Every structure is written in C-alpha cells, then in structure tokens.
Amino acid sequence: MLKFGKLWLLSTLLLVSFSIMTGCSSSYELSHNDSKIKKDIDGNKGFKPRVTTNSFASKTSLSQVSLESLSSSIAGFVTPTDFHVSKDMDQVMYKVIEYLNTPYLWGGTSKHGIDCSAFIQTVMYQALGVMLPRTSNEQSNVGIDVARADLKFGDLLFFETRGRGRVSHVGMYLGDGYFVHSGSSTGVAVASLDSEFYSRVFLKAKRVLD
C-alpha cells in the first residue's frame, strides 16, 4: 500500500515536471472552448481526430536524466513488506512516467499521440500484462465496482464528459485524490479527482488488479 503523504509528493513531482515542460495547461478535460468542438475521446464515430497543442517535440524534452530522476524516487513511495505488490507498483509508475506529457490524439495509441483509453490499456498491459478492452466504455465493464472512499492505487476511474449519460473518459487512480489520464487539453498528465470539474463528471470506479 502506498503511503498517502509520500504519494502526494510523487504526484507533485509529476505535476511539476509536466508544468515545466508544457507551461500551465488547464487540467480540465473540456474547457469552455473545447466543449463547443465536436470530438469524442472515446473513439465514437462521427467525430474527427484532434491533437492537442502539445507536440511530440516537447514530449522528447523529458530527458533521460529527468526520467531516471523521477523513476528513482518511486522506490521510497512503496512499502517493501510485499515484494510483488511493490514491484507491480513500480512497473506501473515507470510506465506512467514514460508516457508523461505525451500529447492527446483521438484514436491514438502511441507516444506520438494517445487517447485516454489507449493510455490506460497500454499502461496496464505493458506494465502488468493485464489486457483491457479498447474503449473507456468497454473498460468500465471490467473488474469490480469500488466506492470512491475505498479507492486504491491502480483503480480505474470513469467519467461522463459528454452529457450523454455514458462513460466517455477514463483515468487511473494514484492515491491521495490524484489520478493520471490522457486529457484532451493536456495530454498525459496528473489531475485531482477533487477538482470541481472531475468531481462533477465522475461516474464510477473499477478495480481490475488483485
């Protein structure tokens, strides 16, 4: 289990590194201007692909030194009592940091651009070998339901950002109220579940890890 105080510090490190590389981008999934643009981060038909202003060039500004520095800090955030749990958390966080600041791309599945569900699918599979469906709506049907008060590291969070009454966005819970996701206006970034926007559009959480 992660220590909440230490996890908060890790989340802060992620937020700081993101801010340094891209400036103070909004953490909201949809800004007032974005809400007028016809797009669907869940891959539904009838919408054209959209890339955020974050470029692949800015993604590469995350140097090997910076990546190693962030990665090495993870060791102190996991209690060493359970080797397997510690190792799994490390693997997930290494993959999260690897994708940090990747630009958002509707339908994208690579480090050149990735959407929310592909990001979660990639992290879970490459880090832990857990296979998930492609879309956020399909992913929301996997695993067991988890109450917001019982969230743990690795739980999947689902949001309704389109006003259609169905899941349209997904992120992964880190702890202490923070989660990581690929936002349409931020790319891969850490955000607060307690923010006004995400609190309002949060639908449910699922646990897919033992």
C-alpha positions in Angstrom: 0.0 0.0 0.0 1.3 3.5 -0.8 1.7 6.0 2.0 -0.6 8.9 1.2 1.9 11.6 2.3 4.6 10.2 0.1 2.2 9.6 -2.8 1.2 13.2 -2.6 4.9 14.2 -3.0 5.2 11.8 -6.0 2.1 13.4 -7.6 3.6 16.8 -7.0 6.8 15.7 -8.8 4.7 14.6 -11.8 2.7 17.9 -11.8 5.9 20.0 -11.5 7.7 18.1 -14.3 4.6 18.5 -16.5 4.3 22.2 -15.8 8.0 22.8 -16.5 7.8 21.1 -19.9 4.5 22.5 -21.2 3.6 25.5 -19.1 0.5 25.9 -17.0 -2.0 23.9 -19.1 -5.6 23.5 -17.8 -6.3 20.2 -16.1 -9.9 20.3 -17.1 -10.9 17.6 -19.6 -13.0 20.1 -21.5 -12.6 23.9 -21.3 -15.4 26.2 -22.3 -14.0 26.5 -25.7 -13.3 22.7 -26.1 -17.0 22.0 -25.2 -18.0 23.6 -28.5 -15.7 21.3 -30.6 -17.3 18.1 -31.9 -14.9 15.4 -30.8 -15.0 12.2 -28.9 -12.2 10.9 -26.8 -13.8 7.5 -26.6 -13.5 6.8 -30.3 -17.1 7.1 -31.3 -18.0 7.6 -35.0 -18.9 10.9 -36.4 -16.0 12.9 -34.9 -12.8 13.9 -36.4 -9.4 13.2 -34.8 -8.0 16.0 -32.8 -4.5 16.6 -31.5 -3.6 18.8 -28.5 -1.2 21.7 -28.9 1.4 19.6 -27.0 3.8 18.5 -29.7 5.9 15.3 -29.9 9.0 17.6 -29.9 8.0 18.9 -26.4 7.5 15.3 -25.3 11.1 14.5 -26.1 12.2 17.3 -23.8 11.7 14.8 -21.0 15.3 13.9 -20.9 16.7 10.5 -19.8 18.2 12.2 -16.8 14.8 13.7 -15.8 13.1 10.3 -16.3 15.7 8.4 -14.3 15.5 11.0 -11.5 11.7 10.7 -11.3 11.8 6.9 -11.6 14.4 6.5 -8.9 12.2 8.4 -6.4 9.5 5.8 -6.7 11.4 3.3 -4.6 10.7 5.3 -1.5 6.9 5.5 -2.1 6.1 1.8 -1.7 6.3 -0.2 1.5 8.7 -3.1 1.0 6.7 -5.6 3.0 5.2 -7.2 -0.1 7.7 -7.7 -2.8 5.2 -8.5 -5.5 3.0 -5.5 -4.7 6.0 -3.2 -4.6 7.3 -4.5 -7.9 3.9 -4.1 -9.6 3.5 -0.5 -8.4 7.0 0.3 -9.6 6.3 -1.1 -13.1 3.0 0.9 -13.4 4.7 4.1 -12.3 7.7 3.7 -14.6 5.2 3.3 -17.5 3.2 6.3 -16.4 6.3 8.5 -16.2 7.4 7.1 -19.6 4.2 8.4 -21.2 4.0 11.6 -19.1 3.4 14.7 -21.4 2.5 12.5 -24.5 0.1 14.6 -26.5 -3.6 13.6 -26.7 -4.7 12.2 -30.0 -8.2 10.9 -30.6 -7.8 7.3 -31.7 -4.0 7.5 -31.0 -2.2 4.6 -29.5 1.5 5.6 -29.4 3.9 8.1 -27.8 3.3 10.4 -30.8 -0.3 10.8 -29.5 -2.6 8.7 -27.4 -6.2 8.9 -26.2 -7.5 8.2 -22.7 -8.5 4.5 -23.1 -5.4 3.6 -25.1 -3.2 5.1 -22.4 -4.8 3.0 -19.7 -4.8 -0.1 -21.9 -1.1 0.4 -22.7 0.0 1.0 -19.1 -1.9 -2.0 -17.8 -0.7 -4.3 -20.4 2.9 -3.2 -20.8 3.4 -2.9 -17.0 1.4 -5.8 -15.7 0.2 -7.9 -18.6 -3.4 -7.0 -17.9 -5.5 -7.0 -21.1 -8.3 -4.4 -21.2 -10.8 -3.6 -24.0 -10.0 -0.6 -26.3 -12.6 2.0 -25.3 -13.4 3.6 -22.0 -17.0 2.5 -22.1 -15.9 -1.1 -22.6 -13.3 -0.8 -19.9 -15.9 0.3 -17.4 -17.5 -3.1 -17.6 -14.3 -4.9 -16.4 -13.4 -5.7 -12.8 -15.3 -5.0 -9.6 -17.1 -1.8 -8.5 -15.2 0.3 -6.0 -16.6 3.1 -3.8 -14.9 6.4 -4.1 -14.0 6.3 -0.4 -12.2 3.0 -1.0 -10.1 3.9 -4.0 -6.6 2.4 -4.2 -3.6 2.7 -6.4 -4.4 1.3 -9.9 -8.1 1.5 -9.7 -9.7 2.8 -12.9 -11.8 6.0 -12.8 -14.6 6.6 -15.3 -16.2 9.9 -16.2 -19.1 11.2 -18.2 -17.7 14.3 -20.0 -20.2 14.5 -22.9 -23.6 15.0 -21.3 -24.8 11.8 -22.8 -25.2 9.7 -19.6 -22.5 7.2 -20.5 -18.8 6.7 -19.8 -16.6 8.8 -22.1 -13.3 9.2 -20.3 -11.0 7.0 -18.1 -8.0 7.6 -15.8 -6.0 5.6 -13.3 -6.1 6.4 -9.6 -2.7 7.1 -7.9 -3.8 8.0 -4.4 -4.4 11.0 -2.2 -7.1 12.3 -4.6 -4.8 12.2 -7.7 -5.2 10.3 -10.9 -3.3 10.1 -14.2 -5.0 10.3 -17.6 -4.7 11.4 -21.2 -6.8 14.6 -21.2 -8.0 16.2 -24.5 -6.5 19.5 -23.5 -3.4 18.4 -21.5 -2.2 15.1 -22.9 -0.9 12.6 -20.4 -1.0 14.4 -17.0 -1.8 14.1 -13.4 -5.1 15.7 -12.2 -7.1 16.0 -9.0 -10.3 14.0 -8.6 -11.3 16.5 -6.0 -11.4 19.4 -8.6 -14.7 20.9 -9.4 -14.8 19.5 -12.9 -13.8 15.9 -12.2 -15.9 15.7 -9.0 -18.9 16.7 -11.1 -18.4 14.3 -14.0 -17.1 11.3 -12.1 -19.3 8.2 -12.6 -17.7 5.2 -11.0 -14.5 3.3 -10.3 -13.4 -0.3 -11.1 -10.7 -2.5 -9.7 -9.0 -4.7 -12.2 -5.9 -5.5 -10.1 -5.8 -8.2 -7.4 
